[in-house]
Amino acid sequence: MSGTGTETGVGPTGQAGTAEELRSRWLSSRRPKTETTLDLYCFAHAGGSAGEFMRWSGALPGIRLWAVKLPGRAPRQDEPPYARMNELITDLVEQVDFGQRDFAFFGHSLGAMIAFETARTLRRAGLRQPRALLLSSMQPPPIVTRQRAHLLPDDELLAEIERRWGALPLVVHQEPELRAFALRYLRADAELAESHEYLVEEPLDIPITAFVGDQEDRGQLGWDVHTRGSYAAHVLRGGHFYFRDPEQQAALLRLISGALSTQN
């Protein structure tokens, strides 16, 4: 794992770089570190970019948001995406020094599982762990599924995505180039999610806060079995992307701020 700006490592495309270069490749932020006391790393949903969460910075004073940039997505869309969850988590922990100061993880949907497994891998490696896990719209493991959505034909894959998480923008269906672009991300992330192999371990000592839209399965709030720390669960109005509604986004950010302030 990178620890100084002069230490070198190898990125997912085989490119070597200093620890700071590797961190920059994986992460982006808009707020200066000097204005904040806590880092919040945000992991995006399938087919999405963590940059969607960067606009939340203004509503979270004292917190520096970091978008976790995965290969195969903008701005790393020219790199091959990961197909195996364990390989992604291993490289993420080896190449990004999360523990420079207090930090927490927020993940939505697929991002929630990546955040959870990254925290467990940090513990396994004896490294500093996040102060808190904020997990949104994801069923806690173990998840039993025989479906392999990433192998479906294009039309069936899009239909399955919409069945699970709601309608895609109409333009995705109408514009062939945009459709092909979206399918690339969605298929890669479906394969990544379906490669997840949960290993039974002791619960984390990290506080967990779970969020879910009120039109989703309430079983996604059952993350309490994975922590010996404090646990809170919140239902917000809306479907899978409840936070895209301005009112619900504001409610979510108040809950995030409160969850992180209680950990001071």
Phi, psi and omega per residue, in radians:
M1 nan 2.468 -3.108
S2 -1.201 2.465 -3.138
G3 -2.313 -0.392 3.135
T4 -2.383 2.923 -3.123
G5 -1.275 -0.139 -3.127
T6 -1.837 -0.224 3.109
E7 -1.236 2.525 -3.117
T8 -1.980 2.771 3.089
G9 -2.626 -3.070 -3.133
V10 -2.141 2.229 -3.129
G11 -1.412 3.105 -3.067
P12 -1.133 -0.332 3.086
T13 -1.687 0.159 -3.138
G14 1.497 0.105 -3.110
Q15 -1.512 2.254 3.078
A16 -1.434 2.789 3.111
G17 -3.019 2.877 3.064
T18 -1.208 2.919 3.125
A19 -1.014 -0.691 -3.130
E20 -1.205 -0.632 3.100
E21 -1.163 -0.704 3.103
L22 -1.121 -0.746 3.117
R23 -1.062 -0.732 3.136
S24 -1.145 -0.598 3.131
R25 -1.156 -0.610 -3.085
W26 -1.601 -0.397 -2.947
L27 -2.308 2.628 2.957
S28 -2.484 2.599 -3.135
S29 -2.606 2.711 -3.123
R30 -1.898 -0.362 -3.005
R31 -1.737 2.342 3.101
P32 -1.072 2.475 -3.127
K33 -1.052 -0.565 -3.054
T34 -1.131 -0.332 -3.109
E35 -1.585 -0.015 -2.992
T36 -2.346 2.861 3.123
T37 -2.140 -0.111 -3.081
L38 -2.467 2.435 3.050
D39 -1.731 2.303 3.055
L40 -2.057 1.941 -3.130
Y41 -1.598 2.228 -3.047
C42 -1.938 2.224 -3.132
F43 -1.942 2.232 -2.983
A44 -1.496 2.914 3.091
H45 -1.328 2.977 3.109
A46 -1.046 2.285 3.130
G47 1.392 0.008 -3.052
G48 -1.957 3.047 3.101
S49 -2.075 2.387 3.133
A50 -1.111 -0.278 3.094
G51 -1.036 -0.357 3.093
E52 -1.020 -0.502 -3.073
F53 -1.545 -0.165 -3.042
M54 -1.129 -0.492 -3.133
R55 -1.232 -0.125 3.111
W56 -1.313 -0.221 -3.001
S57 -0.922 -0.733 -3.072
G58 -1.117 -0.406 -3.119
A59 -1.636 0.024 -3.114
L60 -2.230 1.262 -3.140
P61 -1.080 2.506 -3.135
G62 1.444 -0.015 -3.098
I63 -2.122 2.310 3.056
R64 -1.755 2.015 3.126
L65 -1.446 2.406 3.053
W66 -2.120 2.236 2.989
A67 -1.500 2.183 3.082
V68 -1.505 2.037 -3.040
K69 -1.696 1.988 -3.121
L70 -1.649 2.525 3.070
P71 -1.022 2.547 -3.140
G72 1.601 -0.093 3.093
R73 -2.158 2.772 3.066
A74 -1.058 2.396 0.060
P75 -1.594 0.279 3.140
R76 -1.917 0.585 -3.019
Q77 -1.217 -0.268 3.120
D78 -1.485 -0.099 3.110
E79 -1.639 2.602 3.113
P80 -1.180 2.370 3.112
P81 -1.278 2.744 3.046
Y82 -1.283 2.466 3.071
A83 -1.853 -0.259 -3.083
R84 -2.142 2.213 -3.115
M85 -1.048 -0.757 -3.087
N86 -1.126 -0.586 3.102
E87 -1.206 -0.714 3.096
L88 -1.058 -0.857 -3.093
I89 -1.118 -0.733 -3.139
T90 -1.047 -0.816 -3.132
D91 -1.180 -0.668 3.141
L92 -1.046 -0.798 -3.119
V93 -1.242 -0.626 -3.121
E94 -1.277 -0.547 -2.958
Q95 -1.822 -0.243 -3.128
V96 -2.088 2.140 3.088
D97 -1.522 1.561 3.136
F98 -1.186 -0.535 -2.922
G99 -1.531 0.590 3.106
Q100 -1.202 -0.524 3.056
R101 -2.778 -3.044 -3.116
D102 -0.985 2.427 -3.131
F103 -2.620 2.844 3.088
A104 -2.460 2.863 3.119
F105 -2.052 2.371 2.904
F106 -2.092 2.310 3.080
G107 -2.441 2.423 3.112
H108 -1.974 2.232 3.083
S109 1.034 -2.113 3.089
L110 -0.939 -0.656 3.129
G111 -1.070 -0.545 3.104
A112 -1.145 -0.708 3.122
M113 -1.195 -0.665 3.095
I114 -1.110 -0.748 3.123
A115 -1.083 -0.794 -3.139
F116 -1.063 -0.839 -3.100
E117 -1.249 -0.518 3.064
T118 -1.147 -0.732 3.095
A119 -1.080 -0.729 -3.141
R120 -1.172 -0.637 3.127
T121 -1.211 -0.658 3.052
L122 -1.046 -0.750 3.104
R123 -1.109 -0.765 -3.122
R124 -1.054 -0.607 -3.117
A125 -1.500 -0.003 -3.131
G126 1.265 0.430 -3.116
L127 -1.752 2.895 3.128
R128 -1.051 2.383 -3.094
Q129 -1.848 2.827 3.118
P130 -1.126 2.653 3.087
R131 -1.171 -0.567 -3.101
A132 -2.734 2.675 3.008
L133 -1.975 2.252 3.109
L134 -2.047 1.894 -2.929
L135 -2.096 2.220 -2.980
S136 -2.148 2.247 2.935
S137 0.955 0.814 3.064
M138 -2.476 2.321 3.074
Q139 -1.191 2.325 3.117
P140 -1.218 2.624 3.104
P141 -1.284 2.812 0.043
P142 -1.364 2.465 3.110
I143 -1.891 2.109 -3.103
V144 -1.810 2.036 3.097
T145 -2.566 2.438 3.079
R146 -1.790 -0.112 -3.093
Q147 -1.351 2.479 3.062
R148 -2.132 1.424 -3.045
A149 -1.080 -0.532 -3.066
H150 -1.186 -0.212 3.113
L151 -1.665 -0.071 -3.109
L152 -1.227 2.653 2.978
P153 -1.040 2.805 -3.016
D154 -0.915 -0.908 -3.078
D155 -1.084 -0.705 -3.130
E156 -1.220 -0.622 3.105
L157 -1.131 -0.800 3.118
L158 -1.080 -0.709 3.116
A159 -1.105 -0.686 3.129
E160 -1.196 -0.700 3.086
I161 -1.035 -0.782 -3.124
E162 -1.228 -0.569 3.081
R163 -1.113 -0.698 -3.082
R164 -1.342 -0.740 -2.885
W165 -2.221 0.075 3.114
G166 1.787 2.925 -3.029
A167 -1.129 2.431 2.994
L168 -1.374 2.758 3.073
P169 -0.964 2.444 -3.077
L170 -0.986 -0.581 -3.107
V171 -1.084 -0.480 3.108
V172 -1.088 -0.633 3.127
H173 -1.401 -0.457 -3.015
Q174 -1.555 -0.527 -3.070
E175 -1.815 1.948 -3.074
P176 -0.971 -0.732 -3.109
E177 -1.166 -0.741 3.116
L178 -1.178 -0.647 3.093
R179 -1.069 -0.810 3.132
A180 -1.119 -0.677 3.120
F181 -1.100 -0.825 -3.134
A182 -1.121 -0.705 -3.132
L183 -1.090 -0.607 3.132
R184 -1.051 -0.827 3.141
Y185 -1.183 -0.816 -3.048
L186 -1.143 -0.708 -3.139
R187 -1.177 -0.741 3.126
A188 -1.096 -0.750 -3.120
D189 -1.269 -0.553 3.047
A190 -1.107 -0.743 3.105
E191 -1.128 -0.709 3.115
L192 -1.061 -0.812 -3.135
A193 -1.105 -0.721 -3.064
E194 -1.341 -0.164 3.073
S195 -1.516 -0.124 -3.063
H196 -1.098 2.190 3.093
E197 -2.077 1.862 -3.074
Y198 -1.380 2.237 3.063
L199 -1.840 2.247 -3.131
V200 -1.220 2.189 3.098
E201 -2.445 3.006 3.062
E202 -1.095 2.596 3.089
P203 -1.028 2.693 3.073
L204 -1.247 2.750 3.021
D205 -1.654 0.195 -3.071
I206 -1.597 2.328 3.014
P207 -1.037 2.430 3.118
I208 -2.128 2.358 2.996
T209 -2.114 2.231 -3.107
A210 -1.951 2.523 3.132
F211 -2.269 2.595 3.086
V212 -2.725 2.582 3.020
G213 -1.327 2.604 -3.031
D214 -1.244 -0.145 3.056
Q215 -1.662 0.107 -3.118
E216 -1.828 2.982 3.112
D217 -1.144 2.115 -3.128
R218 -1.174 -0.241 3.074
G219 -1.079 -0.291 3.116
Q220 -1.253 -0.122 3.118
L221 -1.610 0.072 -3.023
G222 -1.480 0.584 -3.102
W223 -1.338 -0.069 -3.103
D224 -1.074 -0.443 -3.131
V225 -1.222 -0.211 -3.073
H226 -1.800 0.203 3.104
T227 -2.471 2.529 2.949
R228 -1.726 -0.039 3.090
G229 -1.526 -2.899 3.119
S230 -1.228 2.726 -3.110
Y231 -2.467 2.430 3.059
A232 -2.448 2.582 3.137
A233 -2.317 2.410 -3.065
H234 -2.365 2.366 3.052
V235 -1.889 2.197 3.098
L236 -1.992 2.784 -3.066
R237 -1.343 2.308 3.076
G238 2.241 3.130 3.137
G239 -1.567 -2.579 -3.031
H240 -1.038 -0.652 3.139
F241 -1.834 0.862 -3.115
Y242 -0.928 -0.564 -3.039
F243 -1.316 -0.080 3.065
R244 -1.398 -0.215 2.979
D245 -1.414 2.193 -3.047
P246 -0.939 -0.717 -3.121
E247 -1.161 -0.745 -3.135
Q248 -1.278 -0.561 3.050
Q249 -1.089 -0.754 3.114
A250 -1.089 -0.703 3.110
A251 -1.128 -0.741 3.113
L252 -1.063 -0.779 -3.099
L253 -1.164 -0.594 3.044
R254 -1.123 -0.700 3.122
L255 -1.181 -0.711 3.085
I256 -1.075 -0.834 3.133
S257 -1.035 -0.751 3.125
G258 -1.154 -0.715 -3.140
A259 -1.106 -0.684 -3.114
L260 -1.362 -0.561 3.130
S261 -1.211 -0.514 3.136
T262 -1.259 -0.242 -3.124
Q263 -1.627 0.005 -3.135
N264 -1.137 nan nan
